[in-house]
Amino acid sequence: MFGTFTDWRRFPDPGKGELLIAPFGAGCYELRRSDDGQLVLFGTAGHVALRMTSLLPEPAGAGRRNNKSKRDYVFAHLDIIEYRTIAFPTSDEAAKCEAGLSQNRSAYLFST
């Protein structure tokens, strides 16, 4: 279904062979801490599953992400990080969702 966020899921630990469940195509994602509900970051991608793999530092993560502090934070707090995703039929629609999330930018630990 397009346009509905999933329930929150615990972020998988690649060292334990856990799986990431995310759209193969366009969508948005959001991360938060499970212990206090603090929103951590959000983003959009044409391929959400691939983009989310870049939320961890190498060698656990993959892809390109130039923000080392985000990657290190997610990895250091992996046991309390949760995520949710939302799928869209096009990247343009996903970008509109991200624009909506960015209106509350100050609520996120990483606002970019």
C-alpha positions as CSV (number, residue, x, y, z in Angstrom):
1,M,0.0,0.0,0.0
2,F,1.3,3.4,-0.9
3,G,1.2,6.4,1.5
4,T,1.0,4.6,4.9
5,F,3.9,4.5,7.3
6,T,4.7,1.0,8.6
7,D,4.7,0.3,12.3
8,W,8.0,1.0,14.1
9,R,10.5,-1.8,13.9
10,R,13.8,-2.4,15.6
11,F,16.7,-1.5,13.3
12,P,18.4,-4.8,12.3
13,D,21.9,-5.7,13.4
14,P,23.8,-6.8,10.4
15,G,26.3,-8.6,12.6
16,K,23.5,-10.9,13.7
17,G,22.3,-11.5,10.2
18,E,19.0,-9.6,10.8
19,L,16.9,-8.3,8.0
20,L,15.9,-4.8,7.0
21,I,12.3,-4.5,5.7
22,A,11.9,-1.5,3.5
23,P,10.5,-0.5,0.1
24,F,12.5,-1.6,-2.9
25,G,11.5,1.6,-4.6
26,A,10.6,5.2,-3.8
27,G,9.7,6.2,-0.3
28,C,10.7,7.8,3.0
29,Y,12.1,6.5,6.3
30,E,12.3,7.8,9.8
31,L,14.4,6.7,12.8
32,R,13.8,7.2,16.5
33,R,15.1,6.0,19.8
34,S,13.0,3.3,21.5
35,D,14.0,4.3,25.0
36,D,12.8,7.9,25.0
37,G,11.0,8.4,21.6
38,Q,13.6,11.0,20.4
39,L,13.3,11.3,16.6
40,V,16.8,10.7,15.2
41,L,16.6,11.4,11.4
42,F,14.5,11.1,8.3
43,G,15.1,10.8,4.6
44,T,13.9,9.9,1.2
45,A,15.2,7.7,-1.6
46,G,14.3,6.2,-4.9
47,H,15.3,2.9,-3.4
48,V,14.7,3.1,0.3
49,A,16.1,-0.3,1.3
50,L,19.4,0.5,-0.4
51,R,19.6,4.0,1.1
52,M,18.9,2.7,4.6
53,T,21.9,0.4,4.4
54,S,24.0,3.5,4.3
55,L,22.9,4.4,7.8
56,L,25.6,2.2,9.2
57,P,29.4,2.7,8.9
58,E,31.4,0.3,6.8
59,P,31.8,-2.6,6.9
60,A,28.3,-3.1,8.4
61,G,26.7,-0.5,6.0
62,A,26.9,0.0,2.3
63,G,26.3,2.8,-0.1
64,R,27.3,6.4,0.0
65,R,26.6,8.7,2.9
66,N,28.8,11.6,3.6
67,N,27.6,12.2,7.2
68,K,29.9,10.1,9.4
69,S,28.2,11.4,12.6
70,K,24.8,10.0,11.5
71,R,26.3,6.6,10.7
72,D,28.3,6.4,13.9
73,Y,25.3,7.5,16.0
74,V,23.0,4.9,14.5
75,F,25.6,2.2,15.0
76,A,26.5,3.2,18.5
77,H,22.8,3.1,19.5
78,L,21.7,0.2,17.3
79,D,20.1,-1.6,20.3
80,I,17.6,1.2,20.8
81,I,17.1,2.5,17.2
82,E,13.7,1.9,15.5
83,Y,12.6,2.7,12.0
84,R,9.5,3.0,9.9
85,T,9.1,3.4,6.2
86,I,6.5,4.6,3.7
87,A,6.4,3.6,0.0
88,F,5.3,5.8,-2.9
89,P,4.9,5.1,-6.6
90,T,7.3,7.9,-7.6
91,S,10.3,9.7,-6.2
92,D,8.4,13.0,-6.6
93,E,5.7,11.8,-4.2
94,A,8.3,10.6,-1.7
95,A,10.0,14.1,-1.9
96,K,6.6,15.6,-0.9
97,C,6.5,13.3,2.1
98,E,10.0,14.3,3.1
99,A,9.1,18.0,2.7
100,G,6.3,17.4,5.2
101,L,8.6,15.7,7.7
102,S,11.1,18.5,7.3
103,Q,8.5,21.0,8.5
104,N,9.2,19.5,12.0
105,R,13.0,19.5,11.4
106,S,13.8,20.8,14.9
107,A,12.3,17.6,16.5
108,Y,15.0,15.5,15.0
109,L,18.5,14.9,16.4
110,F,19.9,15.1,12.9
111,S,17.8,17.7,11.0
112,T,19.4,17.3,7.6
